Amino acid sequence: MIWFLTGSRNLWKNSWTIGAGVSNMFTLPSRLFRCMASSGSGDGGFAQSTSTDEAVTPLPLYSWPDKQRPRVCILGGGFGGLYTALRLDSLVWPNDKRPQVLLVDQSDKFVFKPMLYELLSGEVDVWEIAPSFTELLKNTSVQFVRDSVKLLRPSDHFRRGPGEPCTGGVVHLESGTVIEYDWLVLALGAEAKIDVVPGSAEYALPFTTLEDALRVESKLKMLERKRFGKSSPTIEVAIVGLGYSGVELAATISERLKDTGTVKAINVQTTICPTAPQGNRDAALKVLESRNIQLFLGYFVTCIKEASTSDDSSSTVTYAEVDGDYRKLILDLQPAERGLKGQTLEADLVLWTVGSTSQIPRLQPPDAPYVIPLNGRGQVETDETLQVKGHPRTFAIGDSAALRDPSGKLLPATAQVAFQQADFAGWNLWAAINDRPLLPFRFQNLGEMMTLGRNDAAVTASFIEGLTLEGPLGHAARKLVYCLRMPTDEHRVKVGISWFTKTAVDTLASVQNAVANSFPTPTQMGDATATNPSSPTAAMDPDSEVVFDFQPYLCQYKSGRIHRPGGAPTVPAGTDPATGVVSKDIRAGPASVRVYLPPGATGKIPVIVYFHGGGFVVGSPARPGTHNYLNDLVARSGAIGVSGYYRLAPEHKLPAAYDDAWAALRWAVTLGDGEDPWLLEHADLSRVFLAGCSAGANIAHNTAVRASAAGALPDGVTIRGLALVHPYFTGSEAVGGEMAFGPEIRPFMDRTWRFVVSETVGLDDPRVNPFVDDAARKASAGIPCDRVLVCVAEDDFLLKERALWYHREIKASGYAGEVELFESKGVGHAFHFDMLDSEQAVELQERTVAFIKK
């Protein structure tokens, strides 16, 4: 239920009127109403009437479920806010005192920020460290609202007369909704301060939110694709600031780039991580110095700018995104220490980890800018019970709060502090509501941790002096601690299983390598090479010699062993809490499929047969990115989804995947061999769609070609559309923008295609070059679809031009249906799986849904 405020000025003094003159069941102090009304309409608050007969501008008022029980509003869903909400829900309350808890955050996901670095290294998936609030709170009484805070108007500092109710104040949200509360928790955190020097806001990227991490990941992928197949130039990444965040970024990115890139790390101080324990600092410095990292200590950045094309610098290929163009970035460095000289650096990508700013100052009421006490950094001043000074019904925790330890030093803005404050805030709210004494907060420093790569970390425990766990042991300890710190038991178990599975896969690969190394080498067995110990053949281990490197998917060794660096993380089928889509895994003839049913399905609905990407060598419908994408697609389109588990190369070379895809389609259009209840009840076989991304789009096209044969599909089955997202096609002759590719690209494409297929003529194979000759052109023109949608990504270095070529050629081939083209700006190949909530991904999804519903 939503209420609207109406009434005239003569009503303000005593009460609000709701709707059509119905008196509200609660009132606020008259001074609060005068304060709220005096701000006028300019601050987005309550609008002031210009006459006694003019109605106040209506504002939607958040409707709490219960009008009697206490109302607790928590602003911010980070460590402080979410964990406070969960703590409140876990406590034992008298029936009439159990509060109604409302959590407000501008994102729909909680983000475990200390593990954002693992997104860049590929160690974790987005769902593991960024679960939705809906999922986390589904078994609690906590309500969640996705919105941004616009204005705070606390009233707990007013003196109240006898009989006046004791409320805490109101919060104005950007949507226009007003929340009246009894108790408030400020846990809004801090924002990255990026506009520090000229050019930093335009060209540098922060790294504090999930959106930041996904954007950095997208930029790195773009740079890696531009360099793909080239021996030079190297990718250059500049990182400004070498506190914990800067060091962890430098270690993670340098390990990812290896010999293909250089990290340039800049710090104004002459040491790294100056506040870190000595053990962590020493471990980090050892790692940084062992990798391809250049340290610029004792320097500060004065300017970031684009390099002019007329510069005489011997610059390499460095890029900054400006209206789709990519140019070099130049950083001007000035010394912060005597004896150093100014320097100029080039970079492809600049990451800024220095400085943050509080969100609280901009939320202060314009007519009462000092109603919330702030320190010089914009943080809220609190007492030792975490209550805001002068505001007994308002608590502040985490980065929003300024609390000092007994020595007078401000507590650091770390996740560990927020964890502990959330526990105390929850307890003190319980105590305040139940008229019990509040506890003073005392921070217990348990130690500090930092990641230094996929299998490296440093952990220093404060309770064991001088002990620092480094390397794999530190890495395992850090992940264990963070797994135990996940918000809920259910998510903790899911993440633990996922991480254990990935670790098991990596361990198995290591064991295989160790077993292979235990066998005698040819030299040990008296092979002829023993006469020449320096011979490369004698020294080479067949289980470590790479014979085919299919980045970033897999490596094949001379022994035949296949190593997939990302492992095979999966999520189980079931009910998706975010969309309500239900999925199940089922055998489909010789193959298997995952079937998706939209929530509230009634009657006959379309069927989407979807094929995942992964270069024919990795992936499955159960892969987290694919599974989440299909949940979203099915929910938006209202169609049944069927996605096949096809066999992967090189263990099962093509046409194995094509055969499995055909089996999945046949199973779907025969209603699961006449036995699947979802298809029997809901599948509209006159509205079947084939779709796929990358290699999956290639499979979708070839499946459509196969479906064109007479009698291939049962009578009554109509394939309405073919949706190809970033399709994988190529050819022996360059087309369009491929003319600018280096000479090594075409041979690489030929090698990778031959790697996944059993018999082929190479890049002139019509399965990968569908318009190579008249026969292939005729087969492609005959696909039995009414419409074809081709989607490309602006920064898809390898495959964009070939997708545009496919769009042109199918239109010219004599194909009788409609052909559509859609381009996603500023993103790379298959970006949407890691950026499902981004503006570009939503736009792509909506275009696909419109194609299905047309």
Phi, psi and omega in degrees: 000139178239129178259155177234138181274128174222171177135176181245173189299329182290353177267344189296326190295326188248320184200169171267156168246139186247135177062232185267060173081012178280127184292137178289153183275000174226158178231160177242158179304143183299325179295327177296318179296320179295322179295317181291320183287329186290344182288342181069188184277349186291336182262008179078008181265216180284129181281141181269135178291154176260349177208165182291343181261355184270132183284148175291143179301127183296138175230131179291132181253127179299131183262110176287144182299325185237131184273356185252320185286153182302148182246116181249120178252124180247120181259114181109126183249032175278204180301316182294308185292309182296316183289332173294316179299315180294325178294316178299320182291334184275344184284158177270126186236148165298147186306320184275356182250349180300120187282157167272125186247127178240123179255129182241128176211150183282347177250160176265006181234141167278139183241122175277084193300326180299347182248018175297331181296328181291343173293323180287328181275349181082011181286330183233160174257160184302319184296334182288319184252359178220063177288157180285149176299325179301317180293316184291329186258006188295333180258018179238174176265004181288131176265149181235138175232127176269112182191166176253147180277133180253321187205140175249133175227080177289150177232006183282003175263355180282146169282136182247143177281169179302134177084350179283136182294151184257086178260166184267333181139198180225155176238132175259129178260160182299331180289348183103348180291143177246131179247119171269136184227163171262324180225142183232139173239120178266111180221045188281349179071198181231157177256151177295135176264100189258337183271065187264317180231162179305126178093346183293320180292328183280323193242343182263150178248135173279175178214070182232341183238169176299319179298320177299313183297318180292326178292318177297318177301317179297318179295319179296317178299319180298315180294320179296322180290323179295328181270350189305130178082003181247145178277339178203161001278169178278158175279135181240121181243125177257134178239121182262117181104129180234047163282199181303311184298315181296318180295316181295322176295315181299316181294318183292312184290321179296322177294322179294315184284330183053234183276359182271357183203167179231137175256129177249109187255126187242133179218138182290332177270164184270008176226162177263154176042062185299336181265358183281155173301151184302322181297316178295318182295317180295317180296319180294316181296323179296318179292314182299320182286341181272353183246179185279067184233131175257123181263128175243086184266139182086023179233151170232150182275130179256341184194144171234131184211166173280143175283136176288142179294344180266001179300147179271003182295148179276059185282156176259201184274093178239147193222146167228141185278118177220105180054041176084352179264152183236119183229170181288150172250139180241131175248125175268124181249135174241146183287140173261354181234148177293148178093352178258154179250150177299151182223160175236128182243152171253151178206149171277327187216132178243126178248132186248118182241017185254124170089148175211163181223143180285148178273345188297316184305322182285352179263358180291144177298134181301327182273353179215067189293347182246020183293331175255121184288126181237152172272186183295341179268001181084011178271152183282131177281127180235162171268184188289348175272004181075008174280140177293135183300125181085358182228087186294342181256013180236128177246149177226134183218168177070211182296340180287340190256150174244098181236137183254149175281175182304337179276357180091004181270135178297138177291143182290155179273076182237162178297325181298318177296315181297320176307306186291321179295324179299319179297316180291320180299317178299315180294316182292329172295319176301314181295316181295317181293327181261015177056045176248162179295142178270151182263141174284139181279132175230116182284131176250108181284110183270353182130180182225146183227151176210142176271142181232019179142183185298331182225033184214140178197169175229129181229121177243119179267130183289337184272358174233098187297132175083359182265124174229122176273126182238170173065211183302324180294316177296323179297314180295319180296319180296315180294324178296314179299315183289328175297318179291339180271358178301152194298319186232159179300317183298313180291326178301316181293315180301314181293319180300316179296316181298313181293322179297318180297315179297318179297320180297319179297314180295320179296319179300318178298320179294319179297317178302318180295318180295319179297316180298321181290340182282344179281151180298139175279164178306325180297315181295333183268009177082023178298157181301334181292346180296336178289346179228081185300337180277358181297132178303325181295324181289327186272343189278130177269122183297342180266001175236352178278117181280125177256340175209121180249103182258073183295144354263024191272308186201167170233139173247130182262164184300329179289348184102349180294138178250129177239121175258106188304324182279358184067202180224065180295140181224160172236144183286157172289164182151200180270125178277117184293334183283325185245341185082002179289138178252136180230159178209151174260138184209149177287134181234082183066231179283351182245184174230155180223158167249125184252138183239130179242125181291156180293142177066027182297130176222146177068197182269132183227160182298164178238126176251118174260114190245141180238125184284162177266195181123027175063021184069001188241345178221167172102166176189166175299338181274355177297135188308314181297316179294315181299314180295321178298315181290324174303315181292316181297315181294319179296318182288322186272339184070024181252160171282135177252136175230118182234129188270143169272092180268154181291146188255146173277160003272356178299323179230094186284160176302140020266022182304314181295321177297319180293319179293323178296319179295321177297322179295317178296314180299320179298317182294315185279354171258018177059046180064045186057033178073017186234351184273120185295325180296313181290320179301321185274327192238343188287123173263100186286356173271358179225072179256137180234141173253136182211157177185164179237137175059240177299329177295328176291323174300316178297318180299317179297313182292330175293320177296320177298317180295327181288347182282347180293145181300128178076008182295323181241153180299156176300143179092352179269126179234121174274107185282326186207157177233114182251113182250112181256117179049055190294148178265099171227158177203189181186165182286337179252134180292146176232149175052230182292351177294344178301334183273357179296152173292163184294344182274349184291313183299314176299324179295316179299323179294316181296317182291324178293315179295334180293331187256354184240145185284311179229131184200158172266011180093215186287356173264013174289125183297344178287337178245347179229077194290358177231033187290330180210180184298322181294316179293320179297318180294320179295319180292322180292339184266009181301137189274057181237147175284329186215152174231131175246124177247122181247133179234161176245135186304321185260020178281091190300312187278325195246350183299312185297324180289328177291320176296322176298317178301317180299316180293315186290322182290329176293326183271353187279347186102005176301133190272349184269186178275146178234128180241152178230135178224134181241133174265125185274142170071016182226167184252191185299129175054034183297330193292339181291326179265351184228048189299331181264002181288162181300318182292321180292320178296320179296318177297317181295318180296325178293320178295317179297318178298324177297321180288321185275352185299000000 
